[in-house]
Amino acid sequence: MKKLLSAFSTLAISGLLAVAGVAASAGGASAYGAADQPLAQIELSGNCNNPDFPLCAPPPAGFGLGGIWLWIEIDEGNTGDVAGAGCGHVQGVGGGAGPIVGDITWFKATLPPGASPFGTDPTNTYYIVVLGPGEAFPFPVTVGHYSFMPAPGVAVQTQVAP
């Protein structure tokens, strides 16, 4: 009888662990926008920390020193989500960071080679992501990692995933 109870306990614990594992993995899969019918995820890390590089010049000539980190979900129906942060700093003064969260719209377009600072798509096809009025950015549609480092202290890393 003791062996039967021990075997039953082991079986019950194994069953509970299996159910918990399935529930945990199902929750993880649905956390990535299943209801939104996602087409792609885009991750972006951009850093401009070279005061001698024109793009890192203070506005309006450049973007200024700092960086941006974004996660963008491209959904069917030309909508999506964005989450991330941007930071800026002034040498010898300091700086700060702020969140970037919201909805986006997007469309596909063919662009000439080299038209996107976020990576050159081998098919020249891009998601044009609209973050707000006057803020549209081209990202490659082909899955992969793209890297652009035009000067020391300046780097753009883009990852496009299914």
Phi, psi and omega in degrees: 000319179299318179296321179296315178296319179296317179295318179297317179298315179297317179295317181296316179296317178300317179297316179296319178296321179295315179297317179297320179296317178295317180296319180294318181288326177293319178297320180294320181292322182282347180291334179268075167045037181304322181290335182275353185054062182295142176260327184198162170239140177235128175246137182227133171231118179233130181229134180231093185236030179238101184296345179273350180274129186307321180296333181270001178295155178300150176300151007272355182294324180218197180269343185091173179281143178145207182198173178216142179225122184227148166239125181236130174256124177264115181254161173297158179082015176059034174235176178177189183229154175224142174215142179170203180206154174231148178221154177219155177209153178244124182306130178079355182246311183133199181182195181194175181226157178212156181283154173232112182216136176165194179259152177232165166238163182204162171209163178264145176210153173264130181235158177291154178306138178083004183281346182246128175285354184260009177129145178264115179287134181297340178259001183059028178249136187226148164278119174267106185266123181258111179271335181180182180303125179074010182237079179242132186229134181269126176239141179302147175269338181287128180301134178159183179250133181236138184226135180222117180228085186284343181200160175303136179081005180231120182212140173232122177241128179233137176235126175248123183232155179289000000 
